[in-house]
Amino acid sequence: MVNQYLQVFKNASELKRSYEFFTNPKTSFQRIVKSSHEQTAKRVNNLPLILSVGDKLFSI
């Protein structure tokens, strides 16, 4: 199983740091994507039509 993670991370140290980051109680998915959502909203604010694809299997 570790080999699968090492395909994403360069080494075990990166894997450990990412685990520490995501298990930190100050970290949440909402806080991580907040900036991206805000920037997307600014970019599309003046567009006449916006098409969005959704996935019912995953929701915030």
C-alpha positions as CSV (number, residue, x, y, z in Angstrom):
1,M,0.0,0.0,0.0
2,V,2.9,2.4,0.7
3,N,4.1,2.0,-2.9
4,Q,0.7,3.4,-4.1
5,Y,1.3,6.5,-2.0
6,L,4.9,6.9,-3.2
7,Q,3.5,7.1,-6.7
8,V,2.0,10.4,-5.6
9,F,4.7,11.6,-3.2
10,K,8.4,11.6,-4.0
11,N,9.3,10.0,-0.7
12,A,8.1,8.8,2.6
13,S,8.8,12.2,4.2
14,E,6.4,14.0,1.8
15,L,3.8,11.4,2.6
16,K,4.3,12.0,6.3
17,R,4.1,15.8,5.9
18,S,0.9,15.5,3.9
19,Y,-0.7,13.2,6.5
20,E,0.3,15.7,9.2
21,F,-1.3,18.6,7.1
22,F,-4.6,16.8,6.4
23,T,-5.0,15.5,10.0
24,N,-4.3,19.0,11.5
25,P,-7.6,20.2,13.1
26,K,-7.0,23.6,11.7
27,T,-7.2,22.2,8.2
28,S,-10.4,21.5,6.4
29,F,-11.4,20.8,2.8
30,Q,-13.5,24.0,2.9
31,R,-10.6,26.1,4.0
32,I,-8.3,24.6,1.4
33,V,-10.7,25.3,-1.6
34,K,-12.1,28.6,-0.3
35,S,-9.6,30.8,-2.2
36,S,-10.2,28.8,-5.4
37,H,-13.9,29.2,-5.1
38,E,-13.6,32.9,-4.5
39,Q,-11.4,33.5,-7.5
40,T,-13.7,31.4,-9.8
41,A,-16.6,33.5,-8.6
42,K,-14.8,36.7,-9.5
43,R,-13.8,35.4,-12.9
44,V,-17.3,34.4,-13.9
45,N,-19.2,37.2,-12.2
46,N,-19.9,39.2,-15.4
47,L,-20.5,36.3,-17.8
48,P,-24.0,36.0,-19.2
49,L,-24.1,32.2,-18.9
50,I,-22.2,29.7,-16.8
51,L,-22.4,25.9,-17.4
52,S,-21.3,23.8,-14.5
53,V,-20.9,20.0,-14.3
54,G,-21.7,18.4,-11.0
55,D,-21.1,15.0,-9.4
56,K,-23.8,13.7,-7.1
57,L,-21.3,11.3,-5.5
58,F,-19.3,14.2,-3.9
59,S,-20.6,17.3,-2.3
60,I,-19.1,20.0,-0.1
